[in-house]
Amino acid sequence: MYGTVLDSLEDRYNPSVLSAVILLMGSSFSLFLFLNSPDFTNPYYVFGVGVTGLTLLFAAVMLVSVLLKRR
């Protein structure tokens, strides 16, 4: 059953390069805006920086994985 679910997810996972680039550019711009005025005492700021950093990381991983699959 695990193999069936994994095969189904692999068939449905079809990201585009354009969406990965848009996500990468948007999250990098947001991270740049966050880091211009750091306020690490505010928990909302730390949460925003963490989520934006994770988004940037996953967008880069998605872009690299898509580009490696297309080779």
C-alpha atoms as an extended CHARMM CRD file, in Angstrom:
* protein
*
        71  EXT
         1         1  MET       CA              0.0000000000        0.0000000000        0.0000000000  PROA      1               0.0000000000
         2         2  TYR       CA              2.8710000000        2.3710000000        0.7750000000  PROA      2               0.0000000000
         3         3  GLY       CA              4.2760000000        1.8090000000       -2.7140000000  PROA      3               0.0000000000
         4         4  THR       CA              0.8930000000        2.5460000000       -4.3010000000  PROA      4               0.0000000000
         5         5  VAL       CA              0.5620000000        5.8340000000       -2.4280000000  PROA      5               0.0000000000
         6         6  LEU       CA              4.1430000000        6.7770000000       -3.2920000000  PROA      6               0.0000000000
         7         7  ASP       CA              3.5960000000        5.9830000000       -6.9870000000  PROA      7               0.0000000000
         8         8  SER       CA              0.3960000000        8.0360000000       -6.9910000000  PROA      8               0.0000000000
         9         9  LEU       CA              2.1610000000       11.0280000000       -5.4500000000  PROA      9               0.0000000000
        10        10  GLU       CA              5.0320000000       10.7720000000       -7.9330000000  PROA      10              0.0000000000
        11        11  ASP       CA              2.5490000000       10.7750000000      -10.8210000000  PROA      11              0.0000000000
        12        12  ARG       CA              0.7370000000       13.8610000000       -9.5100000000  PROA      12              0.0000000000
        13        13  TYR       CA              3.8880000000       15.8260000000       -8.5370000000  PROA      13              0.0000000000
        14        14  ASN       CA              4.6500000000       17.9020000000      -11.5920000000  PROA      14              0.0000000000
        15        15  PRO       CA              5.9950000000       21.3330000000      -10.5880000000  PROA      15              0.0000000000
        16        16  SER       CA              6.8830000000       23.8790000000      -13.2190000000  PROA      16              0.0000000000
        17        17  VAL       CA             10.1170000000       25.8050000000      -13.4100000000  PROA      17              0.0000000000
        18        18  LEU       CA              8.2590000000       29.1010000000      -13.6900000000  PROA      18              0.0000000000
        19        19  SER       CA              6.3800000000       28.5520000000      -10.4230000000  PROA      19              0.0000000000
        20        20  ALA       CA              9.6010000000       27.6270000000       -8.6260000000  PROA      20              0.0000000000
        21        21  VAL       CA             11.3450000000       30.7570000000       -9.9170000000  PROA      21              0.0000000000
        22        22  ILE       CA              8.4180000000       32.9820000000       -8.9110000000  PROA      22              0.0000000000
        23        23  LEU       CA              8.3560000000       31.4460000000       -5.4300000000  PROA      23              0.0000000000
        24        24  LEU       CA             12.1320000000       31.8220000000       -5.1190000000  PROA      24              0.0000000000
        25        25  MET       CA             12.1010000000       35.4690000000       -6.1880000000  PROA      25              0.0000000000
        26        26  GLY       CA              9.1590000000       36.3980000000       -3.9730000000  PROA      26              0.0000000000
        27        27  SER       CA             10.5180000000       34.7370000000       -0.8640000000  PROA      27              0.0000000000
        28        28  SER       CA             14.0130000000       36.1550000000       -1.3760000000  PROA      28              0.0000000000
        29        29  PHE       CA             12.5410000000       39.6560000000       -1.6940000000  PROA      29              0.0000000000
        30        30  SER       CA             10.4970000000       39.1340000000        1.4760000000  PROA      30              0.0000000000
        31        31  LEU       CA             13.5530000000       37.8590000000        3.3510000000  PROA      31              0.0000000000
        32        32  PHE       CA             15.5190000000       40.8950000000        2.1720000000  PROA      32              0.0000000000
        33        33  LEU       CA             12.7850000000       43.1760000000        3.5290000000  PROA      33              0.0000000000
        34        34  PHE       CA             12.7360000000       41.2790000000        6.8310000000  PROA      34              0.0000000000
        35        35  LEU       CA             16.4830000000       41.5160000000        7.2930000000  PROA      35              0.0000000000
        36        36  ASN       CA             16.6770000000       45.2620000000        6.5750000000  PROA      36              0.0000000000
        37        37  SER       CA             15.2330000000       46.0810000000        9.9830000000  PROA      37              0.0000000000
        38        38  PRO       CA             15.9360000000       43.1570000000       12.3280000000  PROA      38              0.0000000000
        39        39  ASP       CA             13.9270000000       42.8700000000       15.5270000000  PROA      39              0.0000000000
        40        40  PHE       CA             14.7370000000       39.4710000000       16.9960000000  PROA      40              0.0000000000
        41        41  THR       CA             12.8990000000       40.2630000000       20.2400000000  PROA      41              0.0000000000
        42        42  ASN       CA              9.5420000000       40.1350000000       18.4370000000  PROA      42              0.0000000000
        43        43  PRO       CA              8.3150000000       36.5300000000       18.1200000000  PROA      43              0.0000000000
        44        44  TYR       CA              6.2380000000       37.3860000000       15.0420000000  PROA      44              0.0000000000
        45        45  TYR       CA              9.3620000000       38.6760000000       13.3190000000  PROA      45              0.0000000000
        46        46  VAL       CA             11.2980000000       35.5020000000       14.1470000000  PROA      46              0.0000000000
        47        47  PHE       CA              8.3900000000       33.3920000000       12.8890000000  PROA      47              0.0000000000
        48        48  GLY       CA              8.2200000000       35.4150000000        9.6590000000  PROA      48              0.0000000000
        49        49  VAL       CA             11.9500000000       35.1170000000        9.0590000000  PROA      49              0.0000000000
        50        50  GLY       CA             11.8210000000       31.3760000000        9.7470000000  PROA      50              0.0000000000
        51        51  VAL       CA              8.8850000000       30.7220000000        7.4370000000  PROA      51              0.0000000000
        52        52  THR       CA             10.3470000000       32.9000000000        4.6960000000  PROA      52              0.0000000000
        53        53  GLY       CA             13.7110000000       31.1620000000        5.0310000000  PROA      53              0.0000000000
        54        54  LEU       CA             12.0870000000       27.7350000000        4.7970000000  PROA      54              0.0000000000
        55        55  THR       CA             10.0900000000       28.8500000000        1.7630000000  PROA      55              0.0000000000
        56        56  LEU       CA             13.2770000000       30.0550000000        0.1180000000  PROA      56              0.0000000000
        57        57  LEU       CA             15.0200000000       26.7750000000        0.8800000000  PROA      57              0.0000000000
        58        58  PHE       CA             12.1860000000       24.5790000000       -0.3980000000  PROA      58              0.0000000000
        59        59  ALA       CA             11.7650000000       26.7050000000       -3.5370000000  PROA      59              0.0000000000
        60        60  ALA       CA             15.4560000000       26.2680000000       -4.3230000000  PROA      60              0.0000000000
        61        61  VAL       CA             15.2440000000       22.5140000000       -3.7120000000  PROA      61              0.0000000000
        62        62  MET       CA             12.1560000000       22.2780000000       -5.9190000000  PROA      62              0.0000000000
        63        63  LEU       CA             13.8600000000       24.2360000000       -8.7010000000  PROA      63              0.0000000000
        64        64  VAL       CA             16.9810000000       22.0710000000       -8.5630000000  PROA      64              0.0000000000
        65        65  SER       CA             14.9510000000       18.8600000000       -8.5070000000  PROA      65              0.0000000000
        66        66  VAL       CA             12.8840000000       19.9510000000      -11.5140000000  PROA      66              0.0000000000
        67        67  LEU       CA             15.9700000000       20.9550000000      -13.4630000000  PROA      67              0.0000000000
        68        68  LEU       CA             17.7350000000       17.6770000000      -12.6490000000  PROA      68              0.0000000000
        69        69  LYS       CA             14.6990000000       15.6240000000      -13.7260000000  PROA      69              0.0000000000
        70        70  ARG       CA             14.5550000000       17.3710000000      -17.0880000000  PROA      70              0.0000000000
        71        71  ARG       CA             18.1610000000       16.5440000000      -17.9770000000  PROA      71              0.0000000000
